[in-house]
């Protein structure tokens, strides 16, 4: 049986808690449970609304855990996200017979465990914390997840979505590569414009000689965009 600590470093820094503080918190909580962390996984480059199953370390963790293993996390919101994602995660861990302990909730949220008596506070604080955790993705979560995904693609040098720019093509690896034929067209457009051709006349020439169905406005945008790159 293995105990894995999961540390989350928020890419947007909205809920960032330093790595060392999270590590100390998990080690202290593990001792309280008479456990010791066999492994610490550090998740970074992801925003909080990105589902746990779609994060690099989160996915790797769920693929590797075995029955009897234990996952420790400092705060429930690091892994739960919205209610749908939370239910999917908890059901998956329950089926795998894996325990998920959240230090802020002070309990195992995936498998039954002995209940502690709380003479004064009752479950009010626990319910509040769970509701707070599940509301994390409610305010702009979808947009944040999209932005985080595009940021990851951009860091990897890959196309972030939308139409492929004229002069380029999308390679099998998801990266943009120059389209040799279209690059020649761009060079010709710029040369014609330097010779004082109108955008409309350039569009007509591209259509008649190259078979390109470009409007004069489309030609203008292509020339302006590619002149900026070359300058």
N, C-alpha and C positions, 0 to 999 in steps of 0.2 A: 504493500500500500504506500502510495506516494502523496506527499503534501506539496502543493504548488502555490506559491504566492503570485498574485497578478497585480502588477503596478501599471497604472494608467497615467500617461503624461499628455494632457489635453493640448492638441496642436494649436487651437485658437487661444489658449491661455486663459479662457473664461473661468475654468474650474481647476486651474493648475495648482497642484500640491507637489512640492519638491520630491524628487525620487528618494532622497535619504530619509525624509520624514515618513513617507509611505513605507519604506523598508523597515524602519524602526517600529512603526505601528503594527505591521504584519508580524514581525518577530515577537513583539510583546503579546499580541493576541494569540499567536501560536502557543506560546508558553502557558497562557491561561487555559488553553484547551489540552494541555499536556502533549503538544505536538512540536515538531520542528520543521521548518521549511527545507525540503530537499532541493527545491529549485525556485528561482525567482524569474518571472517573465516580465519584461518591460515593454509595454505597448506605447508607441509614439507615432507621430505623423498622421494621427486620426483625430477628428473632432468627436465630441461626446455623442451627437445624434447618430453617428454611424453604428449600425447594429453590431453587437459583439461577434456574431457569426461572420461578419464581413471584414473584420479587422485581421491583420496578419497573425498576430500572436493569439488572438482569441480563437481563430479558426484552427490554428495548429494545436492549441491546448485541447479543444474539444475533440479533435481527431485522435489525440494520443492518450487521453485519460482512460483508465480501466476501472472496473467495479472495485469499490473500496477506497478509491483515491479521494483526496480532499483538495478543494480549491479555496484559497483565502483571498479576500479582497478587502480593502480598507473601507470603501463606501459602496453601497448597493447601486448607486446611480452609475458607477463605472461600468457595470455589466448589464443592468436591466433595460435602460432606454425606455421605450413606450410599453404600454400594457401588452400589446401583441407580441413584441419581441421578448418581453419578460416571460410570458407564458410559454413560448416556444423553447426558450433556454431552460426554464425550470423543468418542463416535461422531458426534454432531452437528457438532462442530468439525472432526473429521477429514473428514467428508463435504463440509463447506464449505471445506476446505483452509485453515483458520485455525489459527494457532499459539497455544497457551496456555502461557506461561512462568510458573512458580511460583518466586519467589526462594528460598524455603526449601528447595525440592528442587533448585534450580539446574539447571533443564532444561525442555525443551519436552515436555509430557505428552500432547499431542494429535497431533503429527506427528513422523516420524523426524528425528533430527538427529545430527550427528557425536558419537560417544561419547567422553567424557573418561576417560583412564586414572586410576585411583585406586590408587596403589601400597600404601597402608597401610589405609585405611578400607574399601575395597571398596564393596559395595552394602548392607551391613548397616544403616547409618544411613538410607539412602534407603528401604529396605523398612520400617523402623520408622516413619519419618515418614509414609509412605503409609498404613500400618495405623492410625496415630494419627489421621490426617485422616479416614479412613473410619469411625472409631468415634465421631465427634462426635455423630452423631444416635442413637447406641445407647442413651444413658442419658436417658430422658425426652424424647427428641427430638420424638416425636409430640405429646405434651402441650404442649410449649413452642411448637410450631408453631401449635397450635390457639389457645393463649393469645395469641400474637402476632397471629394473624388477627383475633381478637375485639377486641384493643386497637386495631387499625387501623380496624375498623368503628366502634368507639366514638368514636374521634377524628373520624371523618367524620360523626358524628351518625346513624349507621345502626343498624338492629336487629342485635344480635349473635347471634341464633339463639334457638331455643326457642319456646314458645307466645307468641302475641301477647297482651299483657295486655288484660283486659276494659276497654272504653272507648276502645280504640285500634284502628287498622287499618294494615296495611303498604302504603305507597305504592309506586308504580312505581319510585321512585328508591331504594328500600330503607330509607327513613326511616319512623318511626312517625308517624301523623297521628291526630288525635282523631276518633273515631266519634261524630257528633252525637247519634244516637239512644241509644247506650249511655251517653254522658256524662249525658244526661237521666235515665237509669235510675239511675246512680250518685248523682246529686243527690237523687233521690226516696228511695233507700235510706237515705242519710245523714239526710234529713229525718224519715223514719219512725223511725229509731233514736233520733233526738233526742226524738221523741214517745213514747219508751219502748216501742216495738214490739220483740218478740223477733225474733231472727234467723230462726227458723223461720217466724213469721208473715210476715215480709218476703219470705222465699223463696216462700211460698204466694201472696202478692199479686203478686209478679213473674211467677210462672208463670200465674196466672189472668188478669191484666190485660195483661201484656207478652209472654206466650208464652216466657219465659226459663226454661230448665230448670237452675236453680241450687240447690244444696244449701244448708242453713242455714250450713254451714261455709264454703262458697264465698262467700256473702253477707258473712259476718263478715270474711273476708280482704279482700274488695273494699272494704268500708267502712273498715277499719283502714288499708289501704294508701293510700286516697285522702284520708283525714283527715290523714295525715302530710304529704301533698303540699300540702294547703291550709293547714296550720299554719305 
